[in-house]
Amino acid sequence: MSQKSTPTFNADCRQCPRLAVFLDQVADKHPEYHAAPVAAFGDPDARLLIVGLAPGMHGANATGRPFTGDYAGILLYQTLHNYGYGSLPVSVSRDDGLVLSGVRITNAVKCLPPQNKPQLDEVKNCNRFLRAEIGGLSDNAVVMALGKLAHDAVLRALGLKLSAFPFGHKQIHALSDTLTMVDSYHCSRYNTQTRRLTADMFAEVFDAAGELLGRVDG
C-alpha cells in the first residue's frame, strides 16, 4: 500500500489562504502556541491509524500534538492507555514522555480552522497528506474515523464513493482487500458531555478495531 513518493506532511504548508491568515492571527495573539500545521503522532509502523477532524484552538494548535491539551483528548488518550496503545493515560504536551505503540493519530485537516469548521476545499487540499499516510500503512491495517468529516476524508483519499460507505457509529467498512475502516462518533466535549459518545461506546469501537487486527495477528 506504500506511496512513499508523496510526503505525509508539510510543516510549512500555506495552501489554504483562510487557514494561513487565521494561523497568523492566532500566532500574534498567542505567541507561545504552535500555531502551524500539526503532524501525526505515534508509531510510524502502526497498523491502527486514528483520523480526527482538525487541531483544536487551545489543544493541538497550542501544543503541536494531535488531541493534546484539550477536552477531546481526555477520553481518547485514556482509552488508548486502557488498551495498551499508550504509555500514559493523558497527553498534555509534546515533551511529556508519552509513547504510543501500534497506533498513530492524525487529522483530516492539519491546520486550525476558524470555529473548528474546515471548509470542503480545505479538506480536499489537505487530502493528499492523508492519502499518503494511509498509503504508508502496512497491509491488513485499520483506520478509525472519528466523526463523519474524518470518515468522508478517508473515502476521498482513497477515491471511493461517499454514498457507498455511509457513516455510522461502530460501523465497519471494508475499503479494500487490505484496509478496513471503523467509524466512531468524535470524542469531542459536546459528544461526551451529552453522552452521544460514552466511554463504553468508545471502548466498543476499540474492541471492533482490535478484533480486526487480531484476525490478522492470528
VENUR-V491704 format. One record per run of one state. SS is the DSSP state (H for helix, E for strand, C for the rest). FROM is the first residue (numbers start at 1). TO is the last residue. Records with the same first field share a line. If there is no record, write none. Layout:
SS->FROM-TO + FROM-TO
This chain:
C->1-16 + 30-40 + 43-47 + 55-59 + 64-71 + 83-85 + 87-99 + 101-102 + 110-113 + 117-119 + 136-140 + 147-147 + 158-161 + 165-171 + 175-178 + 185-188 + 194-198 + 218-218
H->17-29 + 60-63 + 72-82 + 114-116 + 120-135 + 148-157 + 162-164 + 189-193 + 199-217
E->41-42 + 48-54 + 86-86 + 100-100 + 103-109 + 141-146 + 172-174 + 179-184
